[in-house]
């Protein structure tokens, strides 16, 4: 972070920490999708992915369909049932 801050003042944390982490998360998120027919639900279980700051670093294909859910019991299960039912899986 110090190196990047020296090279790019004001962006050391972005280039040294945030971007590499979000790049790895994006790569991992894409692994279930291998063909046009494949479908998969990607769940980021960290509140930071919902922040404007982090979302701007995510690829468009992820940002386009992000849905932030409330932290309540059963919400993810209901969303997954709906997601796969709507896609006839």
ROGU-96734 format. One record per atom (N, C-alpha, C): residue in three letters; residue number from 1; x, y, z; atom name. Coordinates in steps of 0.001 Angstrom, whole numbers, plus 500000, padded with zeros to 6 digits. Each point is the difference from the previous one (the first is absolute). Example, Ala and Ser with C-alpha at 12.3 -4.5 7.8 and 13.67 -1.06 7.14 Angstrom:
BEGIN
R resn resi     c1     c2     c3 name
R  ALA    1 513190 494310 507800    N
R  ALA    1 499110 501190 500000   CA
R  ALA    1 500900 501200 500000    C
R  SER    2 499650 501050 499280    N
R  SER    2 500820 501190 500060   CA
R  SER    2 499230 501090 500730    C
//
This chain:
BEGIN
R resn resi     c1     c2     c3 name
R  UNK    1 500839 498815 500000    N
R  UNK    1 499161 501185 500000   CA
R  UNK    1 500884 501248 500000    C
R  UNK    2 501079 499964 500785    N
R  UNK    2 500898 501156 500051   CA
R  UNK    2 500628 500264 498634    C
R  UNK    3 500399 498931 499315    N
R  UNK    3 500601 500144 498677   CA
R  UNK    3 499013 500658 499026    C
R  UNK    4 498782 499488 499952    N
R  UNK    4 499009 500556 499086   CA
R  UNK    4 499616 501428 500395    C
R  UNK    5 499972 500277 501279    N
R  UNK    5 499692 501355 500450   CA
R  UNK    5 501086 500967 499539    C
R  UNK    6 501232 499530 500022    N
R  UNK    6 501116 500834 499537   CA
R  UNK    6 499899 500248 498486    C
R  UNK    7 499644 498956 499248    N
R  UNK    7 499888 500115 498536   CA
R  UNK    7 498718 500699 499565    C
R  UNK    8 498917 499755 500731    N
R  UNK    8 498677 500532 499641   CA
R  UNK    8 499355 500620 501244    C
R  UNK    9 500425 501200 500366    N
R  UNK    9 499490 500618 501233   CA
R  UNK    9 498463 499998 500075    C
R  UNK   10 499526 499569 501143    N
R  UNK   10 498558 499944 500228   CA
R  UNK   10 499346 498708 499546    C
R  UNK   11 500779 499107 499366    N
R  UNK   11 499427 498752 499482   CA
R  UNK   11 500763 498755 500448    C
R  UNK   12 500882 500141 500957    N
R  UNK   12 500807 498864 500452   CA
R  UNK   12 499166 498837 500503    C
R  UNK   13 499003 500285 500803    N
R  UNK   13 499129 498936 500530   CA
R  UNK   13 499200 499338 498880    C
R  UNK   14 499509 500803 499053    N
R  UNK   14 499238 499447 498877   CA
R  UNK   14 500852 499013 499198    C
R  UNK   15 501177 500434 499593    N
R  UNK   15 500843 499182 499126   CA
R  UNK   15 500704 498853 500730    C
R  UNK   16 500305 500194 501270    N
R  UNK   16 500743 498978 500732   CA
R  UNK   16 499146 498997 500751    C
R  UNK   17 498755 500340 500262    N
R  UNK   17 499161 499145 500846   CA
R  UNK   17 498631 499720 499383    C
R  UNK   18 499257 501056 499702    N
R  UNK   18 498616 499836 499554   CA
R  UNK   18 499906 499353 498625    C
R  UNK   19 500696 500545 499013    N
R  UNK   19 499914 499448 498643   CA
R  UNK   19 500431 498539 499917    C
R  UNK   20 501140 499614 500585    N
R  UNK   20 500357 498571 499938   CA
R  UNK   20 498949 499097 500668    C
R  UNK   21 499439 500438 501125    N
R  UNK   21 498994 499187 500693   CA
R  UNK   21 498731 499848 499164    C
R  UNK   22 499538 501088 499407    N
R  UNK   22 498783 499940 499205   CA
R  UNK   22 500216 499270 498679    C
R  UNK   23 501201 500076 499465    N
R  UNK   23 500320 499236 498788   CA
R  UNK   23 499918 498501 500289    C
R  UNK   24 500559 499583 501121    N
R  UNK   24 499942 498575 500372   CA
R  UNK   24 498562 499557 500277    C
R  UNK   25 499221 500852 500652    N
R  UNK   25 498601 499665 500269   CA
R  UNK   25 499220 499877 498697    C
R  UNK   26 500269 500888 499043    N
R  UNK   26 499319 499958 498702   CA
R  UNK   26 500372 498741 499224    C
R  UNK   27 501276 499644 500039    N
R  UNK   27 500442 498782 499319   CA
R  UNK   27 499326 498770 500610    C
R  UNK   28 499944 499953 501311    N
R  UNK   28 499357 498863 500673   CA
R  UNK   28 498501 499972 499679    C
R  UNK   29 499380 501168 499926    N
R  UNK   29 498567 500076 499711   CA
R  UNK   29 499692 499454 498610    C
R  UNK   30 500903 500150 499070    N
R  UNK   30 499769 499534 498640   CA
R  UNK   30 500235 498528 499780    C
R  UNK   31 500571 499316 500949    N
R  UNK   31 500327 498584 499813   CA
R  UNK   31 498801 499083 499760    C
R  UNK   32 498843 500234 500606    N
R  UNK   32 498866 499092 499732   CA
R  UNK   32 499446 500123 498583    C
R  UNK   33 500294 501098 499332    N
R  UNK   33 499451 500254 498670   CA
R  UNK   33 501041 499608 498952    C
R  UNK   34 499707 498914 499269    N
R  UNK   34 500959 499527 499006   CA
R  UNK   34 499445 500031 498581    C
R  UNK   35 498701 500114 499846    N
R  UNK   35 499408 500073 498665   CA
R  UNK   35 498775 500905 500067    C
R  UNK   36 499450 500315 498841    N
R  UNK   36 498821 500870 499961   CA
R  UNK   36 498784 499369 500671    C
R  UNK   37 499974 498689 500072    N
R  UNK   37 498858 499306 500610   CA
R  UNK   37 500131 499871 501513    C
R  UNK   38 501186 500192 500536    N
R  UNK   38 500227 499858 501439   CA
R  UNK   38 499335 501129 500769    C
R  UNK   39 499503 499690 501168    N
R  UNK   39 499415 500994 500900   CA
R  UNK   39 500564 499747 501393    C
R  UNK   40 500216 501062 500716    N
R  UNK   40 500499 499872 501357   CA
R  UNK   40 499697 501259 500788    C
R  UNK   41 499795 499833 501267    N
R  UNK   41 499782 501131 500893   CA
R  UNK   41 501324 500302 500691    C
R  UNK   42 500357 501243 500017    N
R  UNK   42 501233 500437 500647   CA
R  UNK   42 499596 500794 501232    C
R  UNK   43 500516 499577 501139    N
R  UNK   43 499620 500651 501250   CA
R  UNK   43 501254 500555 500666    C
R  UNK   44 500063 501309 500135    N
R  UNK   44 501073 500656 500735   CA
R  UNK   44 499471 500243 501412    C
R  UNK   45 500580 499347 500971    N
R  UNK   45 499480 500095 501370   CA
R  UNK   45 500737 501035 500849    C
R  UNK   46 500396 501075 499375    N
R  UNK   46 500685 501064 500715   CA
R  UNK   46 499324 501315 499635    C
R  UNK   47 499642 500767 500985    N
R  UNK   47 499275 501252 499772   CA
R  UNK   47 500763 500964 499091    C
R  UNK   48 501331 499874 499937    N
R  UNK   48 500789 500948 499201   CA
R  UNK   48 499690 499911 498509    C
R  UNK   49 499566 498826 499537    N
R  UNK   49 499657 499869 498582   CA
R  UNK   49 498785 500854 499632    C
R  UNK   50 499213 500390 500967    N
R  UNK   50 498812 500822 499742   CA
R  UNK   50 500324 501489 499996    C
R  UNK   51 501200 500355 500430    N
R  UNK   51 500347 501423 500045   CA
R  UNK   51 500309 500523 498606    C
R  UNK   52 499697 501254 499794    N
R  UNK   52 500290 500642 498716   CA
R  UNK   52 501498 499946 499717    C
R  UNK   53 500791 500184 501023    N
R  UNK   53 501456 499988 499856   CA
R  UNK   53 500488 498687 499381    C
R  UNK   54 499590 498876 500557    N
R  UNK   54 500463 498702 499485   CA
R  UNK   54 499309 499614 498696    C
R  UNK   55 498736 500295 499882    N
R  UNK   55 499267 499606 498789   CA
R  UNK   55 500573 500621 498740    C
R  UNK   56 500572 501189 500106    N
R  UNK   56 500539 500642 498805   CA
R  UNK   56 501205 499261 499440    C
R  UNK   57 500632 499151 500804    N
R  UNK   57 501149 499223 499548   CA
R  UNK   57 499607 498629 499445    C
R  UNK   58 498745 499617 500160    N
R  UNK   58 499544 498709 499490   CA
R  UNK   58 499695 500100 498509    C
R  UNK   59 500150 498893 499275    N
R  UNK   59 499677 500035 498570   CA
R  UNK   59 498513 500282 499767    C
R  UNK   60 499690 500542 498846    N
R  UNK   60 498623 500380 499663   CA
R  UNK   60 499049 498814 500095    C
R  UNK   61 500447 498809 499575    N
R  UNK   61 499100 498847 500014   CA
R  UNK   61 499576 499637 501416    C
R  UNK   62 500772 500383 500987    N
R  UNK   62 499595 499767 501394   CA
R  UNK   62 499168 501192 500488    C
R  UNK   63 500488 501200 499786    N
R  UNK   63 499280 501209 500464   CA
R  UNK   63 498582 500065 499478    C
R  UNK   64 499823 499578 498768    N
R  UNK   64 498690 500111 499338   CA
R  UNK   64 498894 499262 500763    C
R  UNK   65 500318 498866 500594    N
R  UNK   65 498960 499174 500629   CA
R  UNK   65 500137 499849 501510    C
R  UNK   66 500804 500832 500627    N
R  UNK   66 500166 499898 501452   CA
R  UNK   66 498685 500330 500687    C
R  UNK   67 499662 499184 500949    N
R  UNK   67 498793 500220 500793   CA
R  UNK   67 500414 499938 501470    C
R  UNK   68 499840 501087 500698    N
R  UNK   68 500362 500058 501416   CA
R  UNK   68 498799 499549 500811    C
R  UNK   69 500233 499021 500868    N
R  UNK   69 498915 499426 500806   CA
R  UNK   69 500143 500401 501462    C
R  UNK   70 498898 500071 500718    N
R  UNK   70 500085 500298 501428   CA
R  UNK   70 500608 498819 500755    C
R  UNK   71 500615 500302 501115    N
R  UNK   71 500623 498975 500841   CA
R  UNK   71 498927 499387 500909    C
R  UNK   72 499210 499105 499410    N
R  UNK   72 498911 499344 500735   CA
R  UNK   72 500010 498510 499692    C
R  UNK   73 499549 499201 500936    N
R  UNK   73 499940 498550 499813   CA
R  UNK   73 499120 499639 498803    C
R  UNK   74 500492 499087 499177    N
R  UNK   74 499218 499451 498912   CA
R  UNK   74 499973 500808 498714    C
R  UNK   75 500530 501207 500009    N
R  UNK   75 499923 500863 498810   CA
R  UNK   75 500788 499416 498836    C
R  UNK   76 501197 499537 500262    N
R  UNK   76 500824 499440 498922   CA
R  UNK   76 499352 498740 499433    C
R  UNK   77 499481 499143 500855    N
R  UNK   77 499345 498772 499532   CA
R  UNK   77 498805 500330 499103    C
R  UNK   78 499191 500969 500402    N
R  UNK   78 498849 500394 499174   CA
R  UNK   78 500449 500548 498655    C
R  UNK   79 501014 500832 499994    N
R  UNK   79 500504 500573 498751   CA
R  UNK   79 500562 498917 499079    C
R  UNK   80 500704 499029 500573    N
R  UNK   80 500550 498917 499176   CA
R  UNK   80 498896 499143 499396    C
R  UNK   81 498966 499699 500790    N
R  UNK   81 498873 499237 499451   CA
R  UNK   81 499357 500757 498840    C
R  UNK   82 499795 501274 500185    N
R  UNK   82 499410 500827 498945   CA
R  UNK   82 500922 500059 498781    C
R  UNK   83 501274 500209 500229    N
R  UNK   83 500983 500101 498917   CA
R  UNK   83 499993 498753 499126    C
R  UNK   84 500073 498837 500621    N
R  UNK   84 500070 498771 499215   CA
R  UNK   84 498641 499599 499424    C
R  UNK   85 498909 500311 500672    N
R  UNK   85 498676 499718 499475   CA
R  UNK   85 499739 500834 498750    C
R  UNK   86 500377 501271 500037    N
R  UNK   86 499801 500894 498860   CA
R  UNK   86 500814 499549 498788    C
R  UNK   87 501059 499290 500223    N
R  UNK   87 500839 499549 498907   CA
R  UNK   87 499765 498534 499646    C
R  UNK   88 498880 499473 500505    N
R  UNK   88 499580 498608 499708   CA
R  UNK   88 501086 498993 500304    C
R  UNK   89 500570 500106 501186    N
R  UNK   89 501060 499048 500354   CA
R  UNK   89 499481 498979 500947    C
//
